[in-house]
Amino acid sequence: MDVNTQKGTEMSMSQFVRYYETPEAQRDKLYNVISLEFSHTKLEHLVKRPTVVDLVDWVDNMWPQHLKEKQTEATNALAEMKYPKVKKYCLMSVKGCFTDFHIDFGGTSVWYHVFRGGKIFWLIPPTLHNLALYEEWVLSGKQSDIFLGDRVERCQRIELKQGYTFFIPSGWIHAVYTPVDSLVFGGNILHSFNVPMQLRIYEIEDRTRVQPKFRYPFYYEMCWYVLERYVYCVTQRSYLTQEYQRELMLIDAPRKASIDDFSSDSWLDMEEESCEQQPQEEEEKEEEEEEEEEEERDGADKPSKSPTDGPASPTSTHSEEQEHTGKKPKAPAMRFLKRTLSNESEESVKSTTMPIDYPKTPTGSPSTELSTKWTHLTEFELKGLKALVEKLESLPENKKCVPEGIEDPQALLEGVKNVLKEHVDDDPSLAITGVPVVSWPKKTPKSDFSGFIKRISI
Protein backbone atom coordinates (compact mmCIF):
# COMPACT_ATOMS: atom_id res chain seq x y z
CA MET A 1 0.00 0.00 0.00
CA ASP A 2 1.18 3.50 -0.86
CA VAL A 3 0.88 5.29 2.48
CA ASN A 4 0.36 8.76 0.98
CA THR A 5 -2.61 7.70 -1.15
CA GLN A 6 -3.79 4.74 1.00
CA LYS A 7 -4.15 2.86 -2.31
CA GLY A 8 -2.84 -0.56 -3.18
CA THR A 9 0.11 -1.11 -5.47
CA GLU A 10 1.98 -4.21 -6.65
CA MET A 11 5.62 -5.20 -6.50
CA SER A 12 7.58 -8.43 -6.20
CA MET A 13 8.98 -9.63 -2.90
CA SER A 14 12.55 -9.00 -4.08
CA GLN A 15 11.61 -5.43 -5.03
CA PHE A 16 10.13 -4.79 -1.61
CA VAL A 17 13.13 -6.33 0.17
CA ARG A 18 15.44 -3.96 -1.70
CA TYR A 19 13.15 -1.07 -0.75
CA TYR A 20 12.95 -2.19 2.91
CA GLU A 21 16.74 -2.39 3.18
CA THR A 22 17.24 1.04 1.62
CA PRO A 23 18.36 3.66 4.20
CA GLU A 24 15.48 5.80 5.43
CA ALA A 25 16.85 9.00 3.89
CA GLN A 26 16.91 7.42 0.43
CA ARG A 27 13.29 6.22 0.37
CA ASP A 28 11.27 8.42 -1.95
CA LYS A 29 7.91 6.86 -0.95
CA LEU A 30 6.40 5.02 1.99
CA TYR A 31 5.24 1.48 1.22
CA ASN A 32 3.43 -0.77 3.68
CA VAL A 33 2.84 -4.51 3.17
CA ILE A 34 -0.32 -5.47 5.07
CA SER A 35 -1.93 -8.28 3.03
CA LEU A 36 0.76 -10.94 2.54
CA GLU A 37 -0.85 -14.22 3.63
CA PHE A 38 1.82 -16.92 3.85
CA SER A 39 0.00 -20.19 4.51
CA HIS A 40 1.29 -23.02 2.28
CA THR A 41 4.79 -21.55 2.22
CA LYS A 42 7.93 -22.57 4.12
CA LEU A 43 7.40 -19.64 6.48
CA GLU A 44 4.10 -21.15 7.64
CA HIS A 45 5.91 -23.79 9.70
CA LEU A 46 8.04 -21.21 11.52
CA VAL A 47 5.12 -19.17 12.88
CA LYS A 48 2.64 -20.63 15.36
CA ARG A 49 -0.60 -18.90 16.22
CA PRO A 50 -1.67 -18.47 19.86
CA THR A 51 -3.31 -21.67 21.08
CA VAL A 52 -6.64 -20.01 21.86
CA VAL A 53 -6.85 -18.89 18.23
CA ASP A 54 -6.53 -22.47 17.01
CA LEU A 55 -9.27 -23.57 19.41
CA VAL A 56 -11.94 -21.10 18.25
CA ASP A 57 -11.10 -20.31 14.61
CA TRP A 58 -13.98 -21.25 12.31
CA VAL A 59 -11.56 -22.13 9.51
CA ASP A 60 -10.04 -24.88 11.66
CA ASN A 61 -13.22 -26.10 13.32
CA MET A 62 -16.04 -25.55 10.81
CA TRP A 63 -14.69 -25.65 7.24
CA PRO A 64 -14.48 -29.20 5.78
CA GLN A 65 -10.97 -30.52 6.20
CA HIS A 66 -10.70 -32.20 2.82
CA LEU A 67 -11.28 -28.86 1.09
CA LYS A 68 -8.44 -27.23 3.01
CA GLU A 69 -6.15 -30.08 2.04
CA LYS A 70 -6.87 -29.41 -1.63
CA GLN A 71 -5.38 -25.92 -1.35
CA THR A 72 -2.13 -25.75 -3.33
CA GLU A 73 -1.90 -22.07 -4.29
CA ALA A 74 0.22 -20.06 -1.86
CA THR A 75 -1.11 -16.69 -3.02
CA ASN A 76 -4.59 -15.40 -2.26
CA ALA A 77 -5.95 -15.78 -5.80
CA LEU A 78 -9.67 -16.23 -5.14
CA ALA A 79 -10.13 -18.49 -8.15
CA GLU A 80 -7.68 -21.00 -6.65
CA MET A 81 -8.82 -20.67 -3.04
CA LYS A 82 -10.38 -23.73 -1.41
CA TYR A 83 -11.02 -22.18 2.01
CA PRO A 84 -10.90 -18.72 3.66
CA LYS A 85 -7.13 -18.26 3.55
CA VAL A 86 -6.65 -15.56 6.19
CA LYS A 87 -4.85 -17.41 8.99
CA LYS A 88 -1.30 -16.04 8.83
CA TYR A 89 -0.07 -12.69 7.54
CA CYS A 90 3.35 -11.09 7.45
CA LEU A 91 3.16 -7.30 7.81
CA MET A 92 6.26 -5.37 6.77
CA SER A 93 6.35 -1.64 7.43
CA VAL A 94 9.04 1.01 7.29
CA LYS A 95 9.25 3.93 9.68
CA GLY A 96 6.52 6.51 9.07
CA CYS A 97 3.90 4.15 7.65
CA PHE A 98 0.31 4.87 8.61
CA THR A 99 -2.86 2.88 7.99
CA ASP A 100 -6.00 4.96 8.43
CA PHE A 101 -9.00 3.88 10.49
CA HIS A 102 -10.59 0.65 9.36
CA ILE A 103 -12.33 -2.49 10.62
CA ASP A 104 -10.86 -5.86 9.73
CA PHE A 105 -12.88 -7.66 7.09
CA GLY A 106 -16.01 -9.54 8.08
CA GLY A 107 -15.75 -8.39 11.68
CA THR A 108 -12.88 -10.81 12.20
CA SER A 109 -10.88 -10.74 15.40
CA VAL A 110 -7.13 -10.26 15.01
CA TRP A 111 -4.05 -11.75 16.64
CA TYR A 112 -0.97 -9.58 16.24
CA HIS A 113 2.64 -10.26 17.29
CA VAL A 114 5.38 -7.64 16.97
CA PHE A 115 8.41 -9.68 15.94
CA ARG A 116 10.61 -6.65 15.31
CA GLY A 117 10.17 -2.91 15.79
CA GLY A 118 7.02 -1.39 17.28
CA LYS A 119 3.53 -0.09 16.51
CA ILE A 120 1.16 2.59 17.79
CA PHE A 121 -2.59 1.90 17.64
CA TRP A 122 -5.60 4.18 17.94
CA LEU A 123 -8.56 2.06 19.01
CA ILE A 124 -12.26 2.93 18.86
CA PRO A 125 -14.84 0.66 20.58
CA PRO A 126 -17.59 -0.58 18.21
CA THR A 127 -20.60 1.07 19.83
CA LEU A 128 -23.62 1.66 17.60
CA HIS A 129 -22.87 5.39 17.66
CA ASN A 130 -19.21 4.93 16.72
CA LEU A 131 -20.02 2.45 13.97
CA ALA A 132 -22.54 4.87 12.49
CA LEU A 133 -19.92 7.66 12.53
CA TYR A 134 -17.38 5.32 10.93
CA GLU A 135 -19.78 4.36 8.13
CA GLU A 136 -20.62 8.02 7.51
CA TRP A 137 -16.89 8.90 7.46
CA VAL A 138 -16.11 6.17 4.90
CA LEU A 139 -18.96 7.20 2.60
CA SER A 140 -18.04 10.89 2.82
CA GLY A 141 -14.85 10.39 0.84
CA LYS A 142 -13.07 12.84 3.15
CA GLN A 143 -10.94 10.39 5.11
CA SER A 144 -7.76 12.32 4.34
CA ASP A 145 -9.30 15.53 5.70
CA ILE A 146 -10.88 14.20 8.89
CA PHE A 147 -9.17 12.31 11.71
CA LEU A 148 -11.92 9.95 12.84
CA GLY A 149 -10.49 9.73 16.35
CA ASP A 150 -11.59 13.33 16.95
CA ARG A 151 -15.23 12.55 16.09
CA VAL A 152 -15.94 9.38 18.01
CA GLU A 153 -16.30 8.49 21.69
CA ARG A 154 -13.52 6.94 23.79
CA CYS A 155 -10.77 6.69 21.19
CA GLN A 156 -7.63 5.36 22.90
CA ARG A 157 -3.95 5.23 21.99
CA ILE A 158 -1.80 2.19 22.80
CA GLU A 159 1.84 1.48 22.04
CA LEU A 160 3.08 -2.02 21.19
CA LYS A 161 6.74 -2.88 21.64
CA GLN A 162 8.88 -5.66 20.23
CA GLY A 163 7.77 -9.03 21.59
CA TYR A 164 4.21 -7.94 22.42
CA THR A 165 1.25 -10.08 21.35
CA PHE A 166 -2.01 -8.20 20.89
CA PHE A 167 -5.65 -9.15 20.24
CA ILE A 168 -8.18 -6.89 18.51
CA PRO A 169 -11.79 -7.97 19.22
CA SER A 170 -14.47 -8.12 16.55
CA GLY A 171 -15.61 -4.78 15.16
CA TRP A 172 -13.03 -2.52 16.79
CA ILE A 173 -12.12 0.43 14.58
CA HIS A 174 -8.38 1.09 14.53
CA ALA A 175 -5.58 3.03 12.87
CA VAL A 176 -1.90 2.06 12.99
CA TYR A 177 1.34 4.08 12.91
CA THR A 178 4.83 2.60 12.55
CA PRO A 179 7.47 4.55 14.55
CA VAL A 180 10.36 2.29 13.45
CA ASP A 181 10.95 -0.29 10.71
CA SER A 182 8.84 -3.24 11.81
CA LEU A 183 8.02 -6.86 11.08
CA VAL A 184 4.74 -8.25 12.42
CA PHE A 185 2.99 -11.62 12.23
CA GLY A 186 -0.76 -11.78 12.61
CA GLY A 187 -3.99 -13.26 11.35
CA ASN A 188 -7.77 -13.04 11.27
CA ILE A 189 -10.44 -15.33 12.68
CA LEU A 190 -14.20 -15.64 12.80
CA HIS A 191 -15.47 -17.36 15.94
CA SER A 192 -18.68 -18.27 17.77
CA PHE A 193 -18.58 -15.75 20.61
CA ASN A 194 -19.52 -12.50 18.89
CA VAL A 195 -21.44 -13.51 15.77
CA PRO A 196 -23.88 -10.55 15.85
CA MET A 197 -20.96 -8.10 15.65
CA GLN A 198 -19.34 -10.08 12.84
CA LEU A 199 -22.56 -9.94 10.83
CA ARG A 200 -23.00 -6.23 11.57
CA ILE A 201 -19.56 -5.42 10.17
CA TYR A 202 -20.22 -7.51 7.07
CA GLU A 203 -23.39 -5.48 6.47
CA ILE A 204 -21.40 -2.24 6.84
CA GLU A 205 -19.02 -3.54 4.17
CA ASP A 206 -22.02 -4.11 1.91
CA ARG A 207 -23.29 -0.57 2.40
CA THR A 208 -19.85 1.02 1.99
CA ARG A 209 -19.24 -1.05 -1.17
CA VAL A 210 -15.96 -2.66 -0.13
CA GLN A 211 -14.38 -4.48 -3.07
CA PRO A 212 -14.65 -8.30 -2.98
CA LYS A 213 -10.87 -8.76 -2.94
CA PHE A 214 -10.72 -6.89 0.40
CA ARG A 215 -13.44 -8.97 2.07
CA TYR A 216 -13.49 -12.25 3.98
CA PRO A 217 -13.64 -15.07 1.40
CA PHE A 218 -16.64 -17.47 1.39
CA TYR A 219 -18.31 -15.59 4.23
CA TYR A 220 -21.87 -16.95 3.95
CA GLU A 221 -20.60 -20.38 2.89
CA MET A 222 -18.73 -20.44 6.18
CA CYS A 223 -21.92 -19.52 8.06
CA TRP A 224 -23.72 -22.56 6.61
CA TYR A 225 -20.92 -24.88 7.65
CA VAL A 226 -20.97 -23.39 11.16
CA LEU A 227 -24.65 -24.26 11.52
CA GLU A 228 -24.08 -27.76 10.18
CA ARG A 229 -21.20 -28.48 12.50
CA TYR A 230 -23.06 -27.26 15.59
CA VAL A 231 -26.13 -29.34 14.79
CA TYR A 232 -23.99 -32.38 14.10
CA CYS A 233 -21.81 -32.11 17.20
CA VAL A 234 -24.83 -31.58 19.46
CA THR A 235 -27.35 -34.01 17.88
CA GLN A 236 -25.23 -36.36 15.71
CA ARG A 237 -27.47 -35.44 12.75
CA SER A 238 -25.48 -34.62 9.62
CA TYR A 239 -26.68 -32.28 6.87
CA LEU A 240 -23.62 -32.82 4.71
CA THR A 241 -23.95 -34.52 1.34
CA GLN A 242 -23.08 -38.19 1.10
CA GLU A 243 -19.96 -37.31 -0.85
CA TYR A 244 -18.73 -34.98 1.88
CA GLN A 245 -19.53 -37.53 4.57
CA ARG A 246 -17.47 -40.12 2.71
CA GLU A 247 -14.60 -37.66 2.42
CA LEU A 248 -14.70 -37.00 6.14
CA MET A 249 -14.80 -40.70 6.95
CA LEU A 250 -11.73 -41.27 4.82
CA ILE A 251 -9.85 -38.50 6.55
CA ASP A 252 -11.07 -38.66 10.10
CA ALA A 253 -12.91 -41.88 10.94
CA PRO A 254 -11.26 -43.75 13.82
CA ARG A 255 -10.28 -47.29 12.87
CA LYS A 256 -10.51 -50.40 15.01
CA ALA A 257 -7.36 -51.22 16.94
CA SER A 258 -7.06 -54.67 15.36
CA ILE A 259 -6.25 -53.12 11.99
CA ASP A 260 -2.97 -51.94 13.40
CA ASP A 261 -2.08 -55.46 14.50
CA PHE A 262 -0.92 -56.24 10.97
CA SER A 263 2.81 -55.94 10.44
CA SER A 264 4.15 -53.27 8.12
CA ASP A 265 5.12 -55.99 5.62
CA SER A 266 1.57 -57.29 5.46
CA TRP A 267 0.38 -54.00 3.98
CA LEU A 268 2.49 -54.79 0.91
CA ASP A 269 0.56 -58.02 0.35
CA MET A 270 -2.70 -56.19 -0.18
CA GLU A 271 -4.07 -55.46 -3.61
CA GLU A 272 -4.82 -51.86 -4.52
CA GLU A 273 -8.53 -51.23 -4.22
CA SER A 274 -10.82 -48.25 -3.78
CA CYS A 275 -12.05 -47.72 -0.24
CA GLU A 276 -15.52 -47.06 -1.65
CA GLN A 277 -15.73 -50.60 -3.05
CA GLN A 278 -17.11 -52.36 0.02
CA PRO A 279 -18.87 -55.69 -0.86
CA GLN A 280 -21.52 -56.98 1.47
CA GLU A 281 -20.24 -59.24 4.21
CA GLU A 282 -22.51 -62.07 3.11
CA GLU A 283 -20.98 -62.12 -0.38
CA GLU A 284 -17.49 -62.18 1.07
CA LYS A 285 -18.43 -65.04 3.36
CA GLU A 286 -19.75 -67.05 0.43
CA GLU A 287 -16.56 -66.42 -1.55
CA GLU A 288 -14.43 -67.52 1.39
CA GLU A 289 -16.46 -70.72 1.80
CA GLU A 290 -16.09 -71.51 -1.91
CA GLU A 291 -12.34 -71.03 -1.70
CA GLU A 292 -12.12 -73.29 1.33
CA GLU A 293 -14.07 -76.02 -0.49
CA GLU A 294 -11.79 -75.74 -3.54
CA GLU A 295 -8.73 -76.02 -1.34
CA GLU A 296 -10.12 -79.13 0.35
CA ARG A 297 -10.89 -80.79 -3.03
CA ASP A 298 -7.59 -79.86 -4.65
CA GLY A 299 -5.38 -80.15 -1.59
CA ALA A 300 -4.29 -83.72 -2.36
CA ASP A 301 -3.25 -82.82 -5.93
CA LYS A 302 -1.25 -79.69 -5.07
CA PRO A 303 2.42 -80.20 -4.26
CA SER A 304 3.57 -78.38 -1.17
CA LYS A 305 6.12 -75.58 -1.69
CA SER A 306 9.42 -75.65 0.03
CA PRO A 307 10.79 -72.39 1.46
CA THR A 308 13.19 -72.12 -1.46
CA ASP A 309 10.32 -72.33 -3.95
CA GLY A 310 8.65 -69.22 -2.58
CA PRO A 311 8.62 -65.88 -4.40
CA ALA A 312 11.29 -63.30 -3.71
CA SER A 313 8.80 -60.46 -3.05
CA PRO A 314 5.12 -59.87 -2.24
CA THR A 315 4.68 -58.56 -5.78
CA SER A 316 5.76 -61.83 -7.32
CA THR A 317 3.32 -63.64 -5.04
CA HIS A 318 0.45 -61.79 -6.70
CA SER A 319 1.66 -62.41 -10.24
CA GLU A 320 2.30 -66.11 -9.71
CA GLU A 321 -1.08 -66.73 -8.13
CA GLN A 322 -2.81 -64.85 -10.91
CA GLU A 323 -1.00 -66.95 -13.52
CA HIS A 324 -1.93 -70.24 -11.86
CA THR A 325 -5.52 -69.50 -10.87
CA GLY A 326 -6.55 -66.84 -13.37
CA LYS A 327 -7.96 -64.60 -10.65
CA LYS A 328 -6.72 -62.13 -8.10
CA PRO A 329 -5.75 -63.51 -4.71
CA LYS A 330 -7.77 -62.62 -1.68
CA ALA A 331 -6.06 -60.42 0.87
CA PRO A 332 -7.18 -61.34 4.41
CA ALA A 333 -6.26 -57.93 5.75
CA MET A 334 -8.23 -56.14 3.04
CA ARG A 335 -11.26 -58.37 3.64
CA PHE A 336 -11.03 -57.54 7.32
CA LEU A 337 -10.77 -53.84 6.57
CA LYS A 338 -13.76 -53.86 4.24
CA ARG A 339 -15.85 -55.71 6.81
CA THR A 340 -14.72 -53.19 9.40
CA LEU A 341 -15.78 -50.25 7.24
CA SER A 342 -19.13 -51.75 6.26
CA ASN A 343 -20.02 -52.57 9.85
CA GLU A 344 -18.58 -49.48 11.46
CA SER A 345 -21.65 -47.24 11.14
CA GLU A 346 -23.84 -49.85 12.85
CA GLU A 347 -21.34 -50.61 15.58
CA SER A 348 -20.71 -46.94 16.29
CA VAL A 349 -24.26 -46.52 17.50
CA LYS A 350 -23.81 -49.31 20.01
CA SER A 351 -20.30 -48.47 21.11
CA THR A 352 -19.78 -46.24 24.12
CA THR A 353 -16.17 -45.56 23.23
CA MET A 354 -16.70 -44.04 19.78
CA PRO A 355 -15.87 -40.30 19.74
CA ILE A 356 -18.92 -38.09 19.39
CA ASP A 357 -17.51 -36.41 16.31
CA TYR A 358 -17.76 -39.56 14.20
CA PRO A 359 -20.48 -39.05 11.53
CA LYS A 360 -22.92 -41.74 12.68
CA THR A 361 -26.10 -40.46 11.04
CA PRO A 362 -26.29 -40.52 7.23
CA THR A 363 -28.26 -37.68 5.68
CA GLY A 364 -31.95 -38.49 5.50
CA SER A 365 -31.98 -41.17 8.19
CA PRO A 366 -33.43 -40.87 11.71
CA SER A 367 -31.25 -39.44 14.41
CA THR A 368 -29.07 -41.90 16.24
CA GLU A 369 -29.03 -42.39 19.97
CA LEU A 370 -27.71 -39.25 21.60
CA SER A 371 -24.98 -39.14 24.17
CA THR A 372 -26.23 -39.26 27.74
CA LYS A 373 -24.02 -36.29 28.60
CA TRP A 374 -25.79 -33.02 27.82
CA THR A 375 -23.78 -30.38 25.99
CA HIS A 376 -24.40 -26.92 27.41
CA LEU A 377 -23.93 -24.00 25.01
CA THR A 378 -22.80 -20.56 26.13
CA GLU A 379 -25.13 -17.60 25.81
CA PHE A 380 -22.77 -16.19 23.16
CA GLU A 381 -23.08 -19.34 21.05
CA LEU A 382 -26.87 -19.40 21.37
CA LYS A 383 -27.16 -15.74 20.36
CA GLY A 384 -24.74 -16.38 17.51
CA LEU A 385 -26.63 -19.37 16.13
CA LYS A 386 -29.90 -17.43 16.30
CA ALA A 387 -28.31 -14.49 14.47
CA LEU A 388 -26.92 -16.78 11.76
CA VAL A 389 -30.30 -18.41 11.15
CA GLU A 390 -32.05 -15.05 10.92
CA LYS A 391 -29.41 -13.66 8.57
CA LEU A 392 -29.34 -16.64 6.20
CA GLU A 393 -33.15 -16.80 6.10
CA SER A 394 -33.33 -13.10 5.21
CA LEU A 395 -31.05 -13.41 2.19
CA PRO A 396 -32.60 -13.66 -1.29
CA GLU A 397 -32.15 -17.05 -2.97
CA ASN A 398 -29.43 -15.80 -5.31
CA LYS A 399 -27.35 -14.53 -2.38
CA LYS A 400 -27.72 -17.36 0.14
CA CYS A 401 -24.39 -18.83 -1.05
CA VAL A 402 -25.24 -22.37 0.07
CA PRO A 403 -22.02 -24.40 -0.31
CA GLU A 404 -22.04 -27.63 -2.27
CA GLY A 405 -21.37 -29.65 0.86
CA ILE A 406 -24.78 -28.82 2.39
CA GLU A 407 -27.50 -31.17 1.18
CA ASP A 408 -30.74 -29.62 2.48
CA PRO A 409 -30.26 -26.01 3.65
CA GLN A 410 -33.86 -25.51 4.74
CA ALA A 411 -33.83 -28.67 6.84
CA LEU A 412 -30.55 -27.51 8.36
CA LEU A 413 -32.09 -24.19 9.39
CA GLU A 414 -34.98 -26.06 11.01
CA GLY A 415 -32.48 -28.31 12.75
CA VAL A 416 -30.72 -25.29 14.23
CA LYS A 417 -34.03 -23.88 15.43
CA ASN A 418 -34.73 -27.15 17.22
CA VAL A 419 -31.31 -27.02 18.86
CA LEU A 420 -31.99 -23.47 20.04
CA LYS A 421 -35.31 -24.56 21.58
CA GLU A 422 -33.76 -27.53 23.33
CA HIS A 423 -30.85 -25.50 24.72
CA VAL A 424 -32.71 -22.37 25.77
CA ASP A 425 -32.25 -23.30 29.45
CA ASP A 426 -28.60 -24.33 29.25
CA ASP A 427 -26.56 -23.49 32.34
CA PRO A 428 -23.93 -20.84 31.45
CA SER A 429 -21.60 -22.06 34.18
CA LEU A 430 -21.69 -25.64 32.88
CA ALA A 431 -21.04 -24.39 29.35
CA ILE A 432 -17.59 -23.15 30.38
CA THR A 433 -15.48 -26.30 30.06
CA GLY A 434 -12.33 -25.13 28.31
CA VAL A 435 -13.11 -27.55 25.48
CA PRO A 436 -14.76 -26.32 22.25
CA VAL A 437 -18.16 -27.82 21.44
CA VAL A 438 -17.26 -28.01 17.77
CA SER A 439 -13.96 -29.33 16.45
CA TRP A 440 -12.71 -31.66 13.76
CA PRO A 441 -10.94 -34.78 15.03
CA LYS A 442 -7.17 -34.55 14.79
CA LYS A 443 -5.57 -36.82 12.24
CA THR A 444 -3.23 -39.48 13.59
CA PRO A 445 -1.17 -42.12 11.79
CA LYS A 446 -3.50 -44.84 13.06
CA SER A 447 -6.64 -43.13 11.77
CA ASP A 448 -5.16 -41.80 8.55
CA PHE A 449 -6.82 -44.13 6.07
CA SER A 450 -5.62 -42.07 3.10
CA GLY A 451 -2.06 -42.83 4.14
CA PHE A 452 -2.99 -46.51 4.34
CA ILE A 453 -4.24 -46.46 0.76
CA LYS A 454 -0.97 -44.89 -0.38
CA ARG A 455 0.98 -47.69 1.25
CA ILE A 456 -1.15 -50.27 -0.54
CA SER A 457 -0.48 -48.69 -3.93
CA ILE A 458 3.32 -48.75 -3.55
Secondary structure, 3 states (H helix, E strand, C coil): CECCCCECCCCCHHHHHHHHHCCHHHCCCCEEEEEEECCCCHHHHHCCCCHHHHHHCHHHHCCCHHHHHCCCCCCCCHHHCCCCCCCCEEEEECCCCEEEEECCHHHCEEEEEEEEEEEEEEEECCCHHHHHHHHHHHHHCCCCCCCHHHCCCCCEEEEEECCCEEEECCCCEEEEEEEEEEEEEEEEECCCCCHHHHHHHHHHHHHCCCCHHHCCCCHHHHHHHHHHHHHHHHHCECCECHHHHHHHHHHHCCCCHHHHHCCHHHHHCCCCCCCCCCCCHHHHHHHHHHHHHHHHHHCCCCCCCCHHHCCCCHHHHHHHHHHHHCCCCCCHHHHHHHHHHHHHHHHHHHCCCCCCCCCCECCCCCCCCCCCCCCCCCHHHHHHHHHHHHHHHHCCHHHCCCCCCECCHHHHHHHHHHHHHHCCCCCHHHHCCCCCCCCCCCCCCCCCHHHHHHHHHC
